[in-house]
């Protein structure tokens, strides 16, 4: 697990939230699962404007950090998407196949109870990490993780992406 603090997060936050708000409301509710996400572009085709902004203003610096931290000459993002969680939304336990790393940018996380939970692969204990709004958490894509349901009226927004 590795945490990267996004420079000038407060400035980027409002611009990204405005761009995400311009995307027509698209929910995700999977049959046979507990997954319920109020707004996401997971199933939309084409790169959205928020992704272009994110790539140009955040991923360039993050990419340098990632390459230095993981001693790679380059990195390739295979896909990226946003998710907005409202009261009672959830994303059940899952992993990301065919990639090495998964990343979560906590664009909007007003309370700590909204942190992503992870299952420790050694003992299946549930853990969270000391992330806060404005952080990008990088982790092995094979580690089970989830976004559990919360009962308050706050909203959580993440931008997630996978690295090969």
C-alpha positions as CSV (number, residue, x, y, z in Angstrom):
1,X,0.0,0.0,0.0
2,X,1.3,3.4,-0.9
3,X,-0.3,6.9,-0.4
4,X,0.3,9.8,-2.6
5,X,-0.9,13.3,-1.6
6,X,-2.2,15.2,-4.6
7,X,-0.7,18.7,-4.9
8,X,-3.4,21.5,-4.9
9,X,-6.2,19.0,-4.2
10,X,-8.6,21.7,-3.1
11,X,-8.3,23.5,-6.5
12,X,-8.7,20.3,-8.5
13,X,-11.5,19.0,-6.4
14,X,-14.1,21.5,-7.4
15,X,-13.2,21.5,-11.1
16,X,-13.4,17.7,-11.2
17,X,-16.7,17.6,-9.3
18,X,-18.2,20.1,-11.7
19,X,-17.1,18.0,-14.7
20,X,-18.5,14.9,-13.1
21,X,-21.8,16.7,-12.4
22,X,-22.1,17.4,-16.1
23,X,-22.3,13.7,-16.9
24,X,-25.9,12.4,-17.0
25,X,-26.7,10.4,-13.9
26,X,-25.7,6.8,-14.5
27,X,-26.3,4.3,-11.6
28,X,-24.9,0.8,-11.1
29,X,-26.9,-1.9,-9.5
30,X,-25.6,-5.4,-10.3
31,X,-28.0,-8.4,-10.1
32,X,-27.0,-11.1,-7.7
33,X,-24.6,-8.7,-5.8
34,X,-24.9,-6.0,-3.1
35,X,-23.4,-3.4,-5.4
36,X,-25.3,-0.1,-5.7
37,X,-23.5,3.0,-6.8
38,X,-25.5,6.2,-7.3
39,X,-23.4,7.7,-10.1
40,X,-20.5,6.2,-12.2
41,X,-19.2,6.2,-15.7
42,X,-18.1,2.6,-15.5
43,X,-20.5,1.5,-18.3
44,X,-20.1,4.6,-20.4
45,X,-18.0,4.6,-23.5
46,X,-15.5,7.3,-24.5
47,X,-13.3,9.4,-22.2
48,X,-15.2,12.1,-20.3
49,X,-13.9,15.6,-19.8
50,X,-13.1,15.0,-16.1
51,X,-10.8,12.2,-17.2
52,X,-8.9,14.5,-19.5
53,X,-8.6,17.1,-16.7
54,X,-7.4,14.4,-14.3
55,X,-4.9,13.0,-16.8
56,X,-3.4,16.5,-17.6
57,X,-3.4,17.9,-14.1
58,X,-2.9,15.0,-11.6
59,X,-1.7,11.8,-13.4
60,X,1.4,13.4,-14.9
61,X,2.9,14.2,-11.4
62,X,1.5,11.0,-9.9
63,X,3.1,9.0,-12.8
64,X,6.6,10.4,-11.9
65,X,6.0,9.5,-8.2
66,X,4.7,6.0,-9.1
67,X,7.7,5.3,-11.4
68,X,10.2,6.4,-8.7
69,X,8.4,4.5,-5.9
70,X,8.0,1.3,-7.8
71,X,11.2,1.6,-9.8
72,X,9.5,1.5,-13.2
73,X,10.5,3.4,-16.3
74,X,6.9,3.9,-17.2
75,X,3.4,2.9,-16.3
76,X,0.3,2.1,-18.4
77,X,-3.2,2.9,-17.2
78,X,-5.6,0.3,-18.5
79,X,-8.8,1.9,-17.5
80,X,-10.3,4.6,-15.2
81,X,-13.7,5.6,-13.9
82,X,-15.4,7.6,-11.2
83,X,-17.9,6.5,-8.5
84,X,-20.1,8.6,-6.4
85,X,-21.6,6.9,-3.3
86,X,-24.7,8.3,-1.5
87,X,-26.4,7.0,1.6
88,X,-26.7,3.1,1.6
89,X,-24.6,2.7,-1.6
90,X,-22.1,-0.1,-1.5
91,X,-19.5,-1.9,-3.7
92,X,-19.0,-5.5,-2.4
93,X,-15.7,-7.4,-2.0
94,X,-13.8,-7.6,-5.3
95,X,-10.4,-7.6,-6.9
96,X,-9.1,-6.3,-10.3
97,X,-7.9,-9.0,-12.7
98,X,-5.2,-8.8,-15.4
99,X,-3.5,-5.7,-13.9
100,X,-0.7,-5.2,-11.3
101,X,-1.9,-2.2,-9.3
102,X,-5.2,-0.5,-8.6
103,X,-5.5,3.1,-7.4
104,X,-8.1,5.2,-5.7
105,X,-8.1,9.0,-5.7
106,X,-10.3,10.1,-2.8
107,X,-11.7,13.2,-4.5
108,X,-14.5,13.7,-1.9
109,X,-14.5,11.9,1.5
110,X,-16.0,14.1,4.2
111,X,-15.8,11.5,7.0
112,X,-13.3,8.7,7.8
113,X,-16.0,6.0,7.9
114,X,-16.1,6.2,4.1
115,X,-12.6,4.7,3.7
116,X,-12.2,1.7,1.4
117,X,-11.8,-1.6,3.4
118,X,-9.3,-4.3,2.5
119,X,-9.1,-8.0,3.5
120,X,-5.6,-8.8,4.7
121,X,-4.6,-11.7,2.4
122,X,-2.7,-13.4,5.3
123,X,-5.6,-13.6,7.8
124,X,-8.7,-12.2,6.2
125,X,-8.9,-9.4,8.8
126,X,-10.6,-6.2,7.6
127,X,-8.3,-3.2,7.5
128,X,-8.4,0.4,6.4
129,X,-5.5,2.7,5.7
130,X,-4.7,6.2,6.9
131,X,-6.0,7.9,3.8
132,X,-7.8,11.2,3.6
133,X,-9.5,13.4,1.0
134,X,-6.9,14.3,-1.7
135,X,-4.9,11.1,-1.4
136,X,-4.3,8.4,-4.1
137,X,-4.0,5.0,-2.6
138,X,-2.1,2.4,-4.7
139,X,-2.4,-1.3,-3.8
140,X,-1.9,-4.7,-5.4
141,X,-4.9,-5.4,-7.6
142,X,-5.2,-8.9,-6.2
143,X,-6.2,-7.7,-2.7
144,X,-9.9,-7.9,-2.0
145,X,-11.5,-4.5,-1.2
146,X,-14.9,-2.9,-0.9
147,X,-16.7,0.3,-0.2
148,X,-19.2,-0.5,2.6
149,X,-22.5,1.2,3.0
150,X,-22.7,4.2,5.2
151,X,-25.8,5.7,6.9
152,X,-25.2,9.5,6.8
153,X,-26.2,11.9,4.0
154,X,-22.7,12.8,3.0
155,X,-21.3,11.9,-0.5
156,X,-18.1,10.0,-1.3
157,X,-16.5,10.5,-4.8
158,X,-13.5,8.5,-6.0
159,X,-11.6,8.3,-9.3
160,X,-10.2,4.8,-9.7
161,X,-7.8,3.4,-12.2
162,X,-5.7,0.3,-12.9
163,X,-2.0,0.1,-13.8
164,X,-0.4,-2.7,-15.8
